Amino acid sequence: MTEFEGVVPTLAQALNKRGYETLTPVQLAMLDPDLDGKDALVSAQTGSGKTVAFGMAIAPTLLGKKDKFAFAAVPAALVIAPTRELALQVKRELEWLFHEAGASIASCVGGMDMRTERRALQGGAHIVVGTPGRLRDHIERGSLNLEGLKAVVLDEADEMLDLGFRDELEFILGASPSDRRTLMFSATVPRSIANLASRYQRDAVRVAVASDQKQHSDIEYRGLVVQPTDTENAIINVLRFYEAKNAIVFCNTRATVNHMTARFNNRGFKVVALSGELSQNERTHALQAMRDGRARVCIATDVAARGIDLPNLELVIHADLPKNKESLLHRSGRTGRAGRKGVSVLIVPFRARNRTERLLKNANVTATWDSPPSAEAVIKRDNERFLSDPALSETLSETEAGFAKDLLALHSPEQIAGALVRMYRAGRSAPEELRPASERVERGEREEKSHNRKGFGDSTWFSLSIGFKQKAEARWMLPMLVKTGQLKKHEIGAIKVLQSVTYIEVATGGVSRFMDAISPSMKLEKTITVSKLDGVPQVVTEARAQEPEGKKPYKSRKPKPPHRGKGPDKPYAGKSGAAPSQRKKPKKPKKPKS
C-alpha cells in the first residue's frame, strides 16, 4: 500500500483502491503545506489530474480533523464546470475519491430533470457539482442554499468565460459566504481570469504547474497531406491503420458530423455522434457507449466535446482543421491524458499545408508530416496484428485439440488458415485507394462544365427537393455535391433548377459513390431529399430539343477596335499618330496686360 503524505486518510485509502502509485505534478502542488486553507489560482494543462488535485486540496477544509462526513443539511462545497459532460465527469471522479469518507455528491446540470436534482439537494449533499446556468437557476428558486459553503472550485474557468458565463459566475460567487475558500483552475490565465480572481479571491496563491514547452508531451502529432476529395477516405484508412480502442473525429459543423456518422456506419465502424443538437440523454448514452466498448469512434463538434474524458482514447483525428491554436490544443488534449500516450492526426488538404504549419508553430507543437496510410499499408498492419495475436501461441485445451484434429481430417492446413484469415477480415472495413497529394487534377477534368452534353458519356439523373422557391442556385449547389455527395466536378453534368425541384446529372462512374454518401437517409445537408430517376427528366429533354444545332456555349466576343497608330493604312495617321479629333487644339495667345 502506497502512503500519500499530506492526504486525508480516507482519501488515501480510495487512491490505493484505485491503483494510484504516484501523484501528478498538479496533485503534488495542491498538497503543498503553504496552500493550507488559502485561495489559489492554478494553471495546469488538460488531463493533468486536476479533479483529484482539488478534491484532495478541499478535503481538509471540509472535514477538519474528522475522517468521515456527518449528515449535511446544506452543501459544504461547490464545484462549477463549463459543460454538462465535464460536470458529470467531475462528479464520477469525486464519488470514488470521497467514497471512503462517506460523502454525498449531487449534480445540477442543464438537460437533466430539475425535480430529481431538487430531491438530491434536499436529501443532504456534501458536495454539489454543476454548470453555471443550472446552479443559478437552483439558487434563484431557493432549492440550493449556499449559506454553509466552505469551498468553491471553478474548473476550467477560462472556458466558462469563453462560453459567456461571466454573469452567472459573478452571481454564484456573490451569493456565496465571503469567508469561503476559492480555488480557480484554468489552462491559461488571461486578463479576464486575473480580474475575476482579484474580485472574488483573497490573497490567492498563484500556482503554475506546467509550462507551454512541456504541453502535450505525451501526444504524437502527425500531419497527413491529402487531395481535398480524399479527406473521408484518408480518415477511414487512419482509423483502420491504428485500430485504436477509442478514437474521436472532430468536425466544424453539425451537418458534417451527421454525414460522417452515416457514412462510417455504412462502412461497418461502431460510431456515435456528439453534437449540440442532441439531447442530454442522447449525449450521455453516446459517451457511455464509448466507455463500455459498444462504440469505438466518436464524431463530434468542438463545443459538444468540451471537457469529455474517455479513458481509452488513443487517437484524435481533425477531419476539419482547427480554427485557432486553442481549438487545436483542446481537441488534441482529449488523448495523452494522465501519463497515457496518444496520437493527434491532422487531415490537411495540400493547399492548406502552409496555414497548418503556422497553426502548429503558434501552438508550440511539432508534427511529423507524411501521406495517409495506403491500402497496402493498412493490410500489412492487419497482417502484423493477426500474427501477433496471443490466441496463436496459447496452449490448446483438450476439447480444442480434439476439434482441431477433426478439422485437419476434413480440410487441408492451407484451407483452414485461409478461412481463419477471411473470418478475421470479415468484420473490418476495406481500406480505400488514395490519390497522391501531389497529383494535380488535369485542367480539363477540374474545370469541365460542358455545355455540350454529347461528350459527357453515360449518366444517371437525380431530383433534389429544392428549387428557386428555396433560393437554389447552381453556383453553390456544385460545391455541395462535391463535398457532401463525394462527387468529382467532372462527374457532375447538367444542373437544372426549377421552381421547387432541381435535376442533376451524374456520370455513371460517380453514381455508386454518390449513393453511398447519401444513404440510408437519401438526404444532402440534412434537409434536401434526393431521388434517383429512371431516365432523363422531360423538362430537360424538351429544352435540349429546342436548342439550335451547333449552338455554341458562349457568344462570340466583339472584335477589338482597330489600333490607331502610324502606318500607311491609317488614314488619319499624322505626326502624332492620332486622328484629328484626338489631337490637342493649339492654345489661344494670352491677352497682353494693360
C-alpha positions in Angstrom: 0.0 0.0 0.0 1.4 3.4 -1.0 1.5 6.1 1.6 0.4 9.6 0.4 1.8 12.2 2.6 -0.5 15.1 3.3 -3.6 13.3 2.1 -6.7 12.8 4.3 -6.5 9.0 5.4 -9.9 8.1 3.9 -8.9 9.7 0.6 -5.6 7.9 0.7 -7.5 4.6 1.0 -9.5 5.5 -2.1 -6.3 6.3 -4.0 -4.8 2.9 -3.2 -8.0 1.1 -4.1 -8.0 2.9 -7.4 -4.4 1.7 -8.1 -2.6 5.0 -7.6 1.1 4.7 -7.1 2.3 8.2 -7.8 0.7 11.6 -8.0 0.8 14.0 -10.9 2.6 17.4 -10.6 -0.6 19.3 -10.1 -1.8 16.9 -7.4 1.6 17.3 -5.6 1.4 21.1 -5.9 -2.0 21.2 -4.3 -0.7 19.2 -1.3 1.9 21.9 -0.5 1.5 22.9 3.2 1.8 26.6 2.1 -1.6 26.3 0.4 -3.5 25.0 3.5 -6.7 26.9 3.8 -5.7 29.6 1.2 -7.3 30.6 -2.1 -5.4 29.5 -5.2 -5.3 30.4 -8.9 -3.9 27.3 -10.6 -2.9 27.0 -14.3 -2.5 23.4 -15.4 -2.9 21.6 -18.7 -5.9 19.5 -19.6 -5.7 15.8 -18.5 -3.2 16.5 -15.7 -5.4 15.1 -12.9 -7.0 18.4 -11.7 -10.1 16.8 -10.3 -8.3 14.6 -7.9 -6.0 17.5 -7.1 -8.7 19.9 -6.0 -10.6 17.0 -4.3 -7.5 16.3 -2.1 -7.0 20.1 -1.6 -10.5 20.9 -0.3 -10.9 17.7 1.8 -9.1 19.1 5.0 -11.3 22.3 4.6 -14.5 20.2 4.5 -13.6 17.5 7.1 -11.5 19.4 9.5 -9.9 16.8 11.9 -12.6 14.2 11.1 -12.1 11.3 8.6 -15.8 11.0 7.6 -18.6 13.3 6.8 -21.7 13.7 9.0 -25.2 14.5 7.7 -25.2 17.8 5.7 -28.3 20.0 5.8 -26.6 22.3 3.3 -23.7 21.7 0.9 -20.2 22.3 2.2 -18.5 22.6 -1.3 -19.5 23.7 -4.8 -17.7 22.7 -8.0 -18.6 24.7 -11.1 -17.7 23.3 -14.6 -18.4 24.8 -18.1 -20.2 21.9 -19.7 -22.6 19.1 -18.7 -20.2 16.4 -19.7 -17.4 17.8 -17.7 -19.6 18.3 -14.6 -20.8 14.7 -14.7 -17.2 13.5 -15.2 -16.1 15.5 -12.2 -18.9 14.0 -10.2 -17.8 10.5 -11.0 -14.2 11.2 -10.1 -15.2 12.8 -6.7 -17.6 9.9 -5.9 -14.8 7.3 -5.8 -12.3 9.7 -4.2 -14.7 10.6 -1.3 -16.4 7.2 -1.1 -14.5 6.1 2.0 -15.2 9.4 3.6 -19.0 8.9 3.1 -19.6 12.0 1.1 -22.9 12.5 -0.8 -22.4 14.2 -4.1 -25.1 15.8 -6.2 -25.1 17.2 -9.7 -27.0 20.2 -11.1 -26.6 20.4 -14.9 -28.8 21.6 -17.8 -30.8 19.0 -19.7 -31.5 16.9 -16.6 -34.8 16.6 -14.6 -34.7 19.6 -12.2 -37.1 17.8 -9.8 -34.7 14.9 -9.4 -31.9 17.4 -8.7 -34.0 19.2 -6.1 -34.7 16.0 -4.3 -31.0 15.1 -4.2 -30.2 18.6 -2.7 -33.0 18.2 -0.1 -31.7 14.8 0.9 -28.4 16.3 2.0 -25.4 16.7 -0.3 -22.0 17.5 0.9 -20.6 18.5 -2.5 -22.6 19.9 -5.4 -21.2 19.8 -8.9 -22.9 21.8 -11.7 -22.9 24.1 -14.7 -23.3 27.9 -14.1 -26.7 28.3 -15.7 -28.4 25.4 -13.8 -26.7 26.4 -10.5 -28.0 29.9 -10.8 -31.5 28.6 -11.5 -31.5 26.4 -8.4 -30.3 29.4 -6.2 -33.0 31.7 -7.6 -35.7 29.1 -7.0 -34.4 28.5 -3.4 -33.5 24.8 -3.8 -29.8 25.4 -3.4 -28.7 27.0 -0.2 -25.1 28.4 -0.2 -25.0 29.6 3.4 -22.9 26.7 4.6 -20.3 26.7 1.8 -16.7 26.3 2.9 -15.1 25.9 -0.5 -15.9 26.8 -4.1 -13.9 25.4 -7.1 -14.0 26.8 -10.7 -12.9 24.1 -13.0 -11.7 25.3 -16.5 -12.5 28.9 -15.6 -11.2 30.2 -19.0 -13.6 28.1 -20.9 -16.5 29.3 -18.8 -15.7 32.9 -19.6 -15.3 32.0 -23.3 -18.7 30.4 -23.3 -20.3 33.6 -21.9 -20.9 32.6 -18.3 -19.4 35.6 -16.6 -22.8 36.9 -15.3 -23.7 33.5 -13.8 -20.3 33.1 -12.2 -20.4 36.5 -10.6 -24.0 35.8 -9.4 -23.0 32.5 -7.8 -19.8 33.8 -6.2 -21.6 36.9 -4.9 -24.3 34.7 -3.3 -21.6 32.6 -1.5 -20.2 33.3 2.0 -17.4 35.8 2.0 -15.2 33.6 4.2 -15.3 30.7 1.8 -12.1 29.2 0.2 -12.0 29.7 -3.6 -9.9 27.6 -6.0 -9.7 28.6 -9.7 -8.3 26.1 -12.2 -7.6 27.4 -15.8 -5.4 26.1 -18.6 -4.5 29.7 -19.3 -4.7 32.9 -17.2 -5.7 35.8 -19.5 -6.6 39.2 -18.1 -10.3 38.3 -17.7 -9.4 35.4 -15.4 -6.9 37.5 -13.4 -9.7 40.2 -12.9 -12.2 37.6 -11.8 -9.6 36.2 -9.3 -8.8 39.6 -7.9 -12.5 40.4 -7.2 -13.6 37.0 -5.7 -10.4 35.6 -4.1 -8.5 36.8 -1.0 -4.7 36.9 -1.4 -4.7 34.0 -3.8 -1.6 31.9 -4.3 -0.6 31.7 -7.9 0.3 28.1 -8.9 1.8 27.4 -12.3 2.3 23.6 -12.8 3.1 23.0 -16.5 4.9 25.3 -18.9 3.9 25.7 -22.5 7.1 23.9 -23.6 6.0 20.7 -21.9 2.5 20.9 -23.1 1.1 17.7 -24.8 4.5 15.9 -24.5 2.6 12.6 -24.4 0.8 13.3 -27.8 2.4 12.5 -31.1 1.2 15.0 -33.8 1.0 13.8 -37.4 0.1 16.0 -40.4 -1.2 13.9 -43.4 -1.5 15.8 -46.7 -4.3 14.7 -48.9 -6.3 15.6 -52.0 -9.4 17.6 -50.9 -11.7 15.0 -52.3 -9.9 12.2 -50.4 -10.5 13.6 -46.9 -13.0 11.0 -45.7 -11.2 8.1 -47.4 -8.0 9.2 -45.6 -9.9 9.1 -42.3 -11.1 5.6 -43.0 -7.5 4.4 -43.6 -6.2 6.2 -40.5 -8.9 4.5 -38.3 -8.1 1.1 -39.9 -4.3 1.6 -39.6 -4.3 2.5 -35.8 -7.3 0.3 -34.7 -7.5 2.4 -31.6 -9.6 1.3 -28.6 -11.3 4.7 -28.7 -11.0 7.4 -31.4 -12.6 10.8 -31.8 -13.1 12.6 -35.1 -13.5 16.4 -34.9 -15.6 18.3 -37.4 -16.5 22.0 -37.6 -20.3 21.7 -38.3 -23.2 19.5 -37.2 -24.0 18.8 -40.8 -20.5 17.2 -41.3 -20.9 15.2 -38.1 -24.2 13.8 -39.3 -22.9 13.0 -42.8 -19.7 11.3 -41.5 -21.7 9.3 -38.9 -24.0 7.9 -41.6 -21.1 7.1 -43.9 -18.9 5.4 -41.3 -21.8 3.4 -40.0 -22.3 2.1 -43.6 -18.7 1.1 -43.7 -19.0 -1.1 -40.6 -17.4 1.2 -37.9 -19.0 1.3 -34.5 -19.8 5.0 -34.4 -21.6 7.5 -32.2 -22.2 11.2 -32.8 -21.8 14.1 -30.4 -23.2 17.5 -31.4 -25.1 20.4 -30.0 -28.4 19.3 -31.5 -28.5 16.1 -29.4 -30.4 16.0 -26.1 -28.5 15.5 -22.8 -29.8 11.9 -22.6 -28.6 11.1 -26.1 -25.1 12.6 -25.4 -24.8 10.6 -22.2 -25.7 7.4 -24.0 -23.2 8.2 -26.7 -20.3 8.6 -24.2 -21.4 5.6 -22.2 -21.3 3.5 -25.5 -17.7 4.7 -25.9 -16.7 3.8 -22.4 -18.2 0.3 -22.4 -16.9 -0.7 -25.8 -20.2 -0.7 -27.8 -18.7 2.1 -29.9 -15.1 2.8 -30.8 -15.4 6.0 -32.9 -17.0 9.3 -31.7 -17.6 12.0 -34.4 -18.1 15.4 -32.6 -18.0 19.1 -32.9 -15.7 21.2 -30.7 -18.4 22.6 -28.4 -20.0 19.2 -27.8 -16.7 17.6 -26.9 -15.6 20.2 -24.4 -14.3 18.6 -21.2 -15.1 15.0 -22.0 -12.6 12.3 -20.8 -12.6 8.9 -22.3 -10.1 6.6 -20.5 -9.0 4.6 -23.6 -9.0 7.4 -26.1 -5.8 6.8 -28.1 -6.5 8.7 -31.3 -7.8 12.1 -32.2 -8.4 13.0 -35.9 -9.0 16.5 -37.1 -11.3 16.0 -40.1 -11.7 19.8 -40.4 -8.7 21.9 -39.5 -9.0 23.7 -36.2 -9.7 27.5 -36.4 -7.0 28.5 -33.9 -4.4 27.1 -31.6 -6.7 26.9 -28.6 -9.1 24.7 -30.6 -6.1 22.5 -31.7 -4.8 22.1 -28.2 -8.3 21.5 -26.7 -9.1 18.8 -29.3 -5.8 17.1 -29.1 -5.9 17.2 -25.3 -8.7 14.6 -25.2 -5.9 12.0 -25.6 -2.5 11.7 -24.0 -4.0 12.3 -20.5 -2.6 11.5 -17.1 0.6 9.9 -18.5 -1.0 7.9 -21.3 0.2 8.2 -24.8 -1.9 9.4 -27.7 -1.8 10.4 -31.4 -3.3 13.5 -32.9 -3.8 13.4 -36.7 -4.5 16.4 -38.8 -6.0 15.7 -42.3 -4.6 18.5 -44.4 -5.7 19.4 -47.9 -2.4 20.1 -49.9 -3.4 23.7 -50.4 -3.7 24.2 -46.6 -0.3 22.9 -45.6 1.3 26.3 -45.1 -1.6 27.5 -43.0 -1.5 24.3 -40.9 2.3 24.7 -40.3 1.7 28.2 -39.0 -1.1 26.9 -36.7 1.2 24.2 -35.3 4.0 26.8 -34.7 1.7 29.1 -32.9 0.5 26.2 -30.7 4.2 25.4 -29.9 3.9 21.8 -31.1 5.8 19.8 -33.7 4.2 17.5 -36.2 5.6 14.7 -38.4 4.5 15.2 -42.0 3.5 12.2 -44.2 0.9 10.8 -46.5 -2.1 8.9 -45.2 -1.7 5.2 -44.8 -2.2 3.5 -48.2 -4.5 0.4 -48.7 -1.4 -1.8 -48.8 -0.1 -0.3 -45.5 -3.4 -0.9 -43.8 -3.4 -4.6 -45.0 0.2 -5.0 -43.9 -0.6 -3.7 -40.4 -3.7 -6.0 -40.2 -1.4 -9.0 -41.0 1.1 -7.9 -38.3 -1.7 -7.7 -35.7 -3.1 -11.1 -36.8 0.3 -12.8 -36.5 1.0 -11.3 -33.1 -2.4 -12.3 -31.7 -1.9 -14.2 -28.4 -4.5 -16.8 -29.5 -2.0 -18.2 -32.0 0.5 -19.0 -29.3 -1.7 -20.2 -26.4 -1.8 -23.8 -25.5 -4.8 -25.7 -26.7 -7.2 -27.3 -24.3 -8.2 -31.0 -24.8 -11.5 -30.0 -26.3 -9.8 -27.5 -28.7 -7.1 -30.0 -29.7 -9.7 -32.7 -30.5 -11.7 -30.3 -32.7 -8.5 -29.2 -34.4 -7.8 -32.8 -35.4 -11.3 -33.2 -36.8 -10.7 -30.0 -38.9 -7.4 -31.3 -40.2 -9.1 -34.6 -41.2 -11.6 -32.7 -43.3 -9.6 -29.8 -44.7 -6.0 -29.0 -45.6 -4.0 -26.7 -43.3 -4.0 -24.1 -46.1 -7.8 -24.2 -46.4 -8.2 -23.8 -42.6 -5.7 -20.9 -42.5 -7.4 -19.2 -45.4 -10.8 -19.5 -43.7 -9.3 -18.1 -40.5 -7.9 -15.0 -42.4 -11.2 -14.4 -44.1 -13.0 -14.6 -40.7 -10.5 -12.1 -39.2 -11.0 -9.6 -42.0 -14.8 -10.0 -42.3 -15.7 -7.5 -39.6 -13.3 -4.9 -40.8 -13.9 -2.2 -43.4 -11.8 -2.5 -46.6 -9.2 0.3 -46.9 -9.5 3.0 -49.5 -7.3 3.7 -52.5 -6.0 7.2 -52.2 -4.6 9.6 -54.8 -1.1 11.1 -54.1 -1.5 14.5 -52.6 1.0 16.0 -55.1 -1.1 14.8 -58.0 -2.8 17.8 -59.7 -6.2 17.3 -61.3 -5.9 18.0 -65.0 -7.4 21.3 -66.1 -9.9 19.7 -68.4 -11.1 17.4 -65.6 -11.1 20.1 -62.9 -12.9 22.8 -64.8 -15.2 20.7 -67.0 -18.8 22.0 -67.0 -19.5 21.1 -70.6 -22.4 22.9 -72.1 -22.4 20.4 -75.0 -23.5 17.2 -73.3 -22.5 15.0 -76.2 -19.1 14.3 -74.7 -20.4 13.7 -71.1 -21.0 9.9 -71.6 -23.4 7.6 -69.8 -25.1 9.3 -66.8 -27.9 9.0 -64.3 -30.3 11.7 -63.3 -31.4 12.6 -59.7 -34.0 15.0 -58.4 -33.4 17.3 -55.3 -36.2 18.7 -53.2 -35.0 22.3 -53.6 -35.6 25.0 -56.3 -35.9 28.7 -57.0 -38.5 28.8 -54.2 -35.8 27.9 -51.7 -33.3 30.3 -53.5 -31.3 27.4 -55.0 -28.5 28.3 -57.4 -26.2 26.0 -59.3 -23.1 28.0 -58.2 -23.5 26.9 -54.6 -25.0 23.5 -55.3 -22.0 22.4 -57.3 -19.5 22.5 -54.3 -22.1 21.0 -52.0 -22.4 18.0 -54.4 -18.6 17.7 -54.4 -18.2 17.8 -50.6 -21.3 16.2 -49.2 -22.1 13.9 -52.2 -18.4 12.8 -52.6 -18.5 13.5 -56.4 -15.7 15.0 -58.5 -16.5 18.1 -60.5 -16.1 16.3 -63.9 -18.7 13.7 -62.8 -21.4 16.4 -62.4 -23.2 17.2 -65.6 -26.2 19.5 -66.1 -27.9 21.2 -63.1 -31.4 22.2 -64.0 -33.0 24.4 -61.3 -36.9 24.7 -61.4 -39.4 26.3 -59.1 -39.5 23.6 -56.4 -37.1 20.9 -57.7 -33.6 20.6 -59.1 -32.4 18.0 -61.5 -28.8 16.9 -61.6 -26.9 14.7 -64.0 -24.2 12.4 -62.5 -21.7 10.4 -64.6 -22.0 6.6 -64.3 -18.6 6.4 -62.6 -19.8 8.5 -59.7 -23.3 7.2 -59.1 -22.3 4.4 -56.6 -20.1 6.7 -54.6 -22.9 9.4 -54.5 -25.4 6.8 -53.3 -23.1 5.6 -50.6 -22.6 9.2 -49.4 -26.3 10.0 -49.1 -27.6 6.6 -47.9 -29.5 5.5 -45.9 -31.4 8.8 -45.3 -31.1 9.8 -49.0 -30.5 13.4 -47.9 -28.0 16.1 -48.7 -27.1 18.6 -46.0 -29.7 17.1 -43.7 -32.8 18.8 -45.3 -32.5 18.1 -49.1 -34.2 14.9 -50.2 -32.6 13.1 -53.2 -34.4 10.7 -55.5 -32.9 8.6 -58.3 -34.7 8.9 -61.6 -35.2 6.2 -64.3 -34.4 8.4 -67.2 -33.8 12.0 -68.4 -36.4 14.4 -66.9 -39.0 15.5 -69.5 -38.2 19.2 -69.0 -34.5 18.6 -69.8 -35.4 16.6 -72.9 -37.7 19.3 -74.2 -35.1 22.0 -73.5 -32.4 20.1 -75.5 -34.8 19.5 -78.4 -35.3 23.3 -78.7 -31.6 24.1 -78.8 -30.4 25.0 -82.4 -28.0 22.7 -83.9 -24.4 23.7 -83.4 -25.2 26.2 -80.8 -22.1 27.5 -79.1 -21.9 27.7 -75.3 -20.7 31.3 -75.3 -21.4 34.3 -77.5 -18.5 35.3 -79.7 -16.7 38.3 -78.4 -16.9 41.7 -80.2 -13.8 42.4 -82.3 -11.4 44.9 -80.8 -11.4 48.4 -82.3 -8.6 49.0 -84.8 -5.3 50.2 -83.4 -4.7 53.8 -84.1 -1.1 54.3 -84.8 1.4 55.2 -87.5 1.2 53.3 -90.8 0.3 53.7 -94.4 -3.1 52.1 -93.9 -4.1 54.6 -91.2 -5.9 57.5 -93.0 -5.6 59.8 -90.0 -2.1 59.0 -89.0 -0.1 62.2 -88.8 3.0 63.1 -86.8 1.3 62.3 -83.6 -0.4 59.1 -84.9 -3.8 60.3 -83.7 -7.0 61.3 -85.6 -7.7 65.0 -86.0 -10.5 64.8 -83.4 -8.0 63.4 -80.9 -5.2 66.0 -81.5 -4.8 68.7 -79.0 -6.1 72.1 -80.1 -3.5 75.0 -80.1 -3.7 77.3 -77.1 -5.1 80.8 -77.8 -2.5 83.5 -77.1 -3.0 85.4 -73.9 -4.1 89.0 -74.0 -1.4 91.4 -73.0 -1.9 93.1 -69.7 -2.8 96.7 -69.8 
